């Protein structure tokens, strides 16, 4: 059907555009081919598996079945027996700031109980809760970073489902950073709530692929897993998210910069929380020689942002072209530059830094005076090793 539609578009343009037909035809065909359908839209592939069974859902605000309807609302409308909703970091409706406690509650639209997996205590549901459902549906928009926590919530639930014989159905969504792999593989001595698997910082996989690989490699317990794939998507697709995945990633540009700028969360710098451009700017009150300045203040995404109320000097990266961000991958040059500018030595870093970057040598090499390029060269072999290791688990063409 898609090929037929592309051919039809091409024919129409050829007839209507004269000498410019070929160029316009190619543009139109490319636009048609770029349309992506998320797993949730393929109801014929998963609704029969859910009917007549007790269903739990791990989802958040990004789990839209259509432009106007959430997946939970659709399932409720279809009469499925949804016994509970599990909420990850940022909550079911996606309004809670990063790291903040997410409380148990009741969904106002459906009356279904919402159980938090990010309340500062619960690592997995109680035995009674696990016995209350037969199949878990997972639908969350990830951004393809090892330190982005949605996949960790999913894998904790995969383990719990394996223990209690529950099935797992992942409604897959594209990875907006799925076109490349970059960064060191996590040294598991730094395993934490922001780094769960021995994978690079930018792993280039969808949630369905991560779940498949985690089970296949023995990183997660062997639950019965079904992945409902996206259509018209592969790992060369640049997918624009229709909904911001979390409060401090409000733009597509911030999502592309996130692999680089999130590393500032492990330093004394501000990465723009409490501003209109989180993860697109960074700075510190004592940085010198920069023309750009900003002042973090409390907002919906951050109640107490770093350096709140203080003028920070630094860089505004919003003018960077997406293509240049993709080409650079994880760019340590900003971090190295800021480290030398402040002249604080080891006090520049916090213990969070190793949890984010995943290895100990990056901090050491920065302090020893190595360049960003020299440090980044250290993980080239990691990237190639992982790309080979993950290949048999990929559900979409590289």
Secondary structure, DSSP 8 states (H G I E B T S, - for coil): -HHHHHHHHHHHHHHHSGGGHHHHHHHHHHHHHT--B-GGG-GGGTHHHHTTSEEEEEE-TT-BSSSS-BHHHHHHHTT-EEEEEEE-TT-SSS-S-TT-----EE-TTT--EEEES-SSS-SS--HHHHTT-SEEEEE----SBTT-THHHHHHHHHHHHHHHT-EEEEE----TTTT--BS----GGG-BTTB-SS--SB----HHHHHHHHHHTTSS----EEEE--BS--TT-----SS-SSTT--SHHHHHHHHHHGGGGGBSSB-STTSSSTTTEEEETT--S-SEEEE---BTTBSS-TTTTSEEEEEE-TTS-HHHHHHH-S-THHHHHHHHHHT-GGGGB-THHHHHH-SSHHHHHHHTT--HHHHHGGGHHHHHHHHHHHGGG-SS--
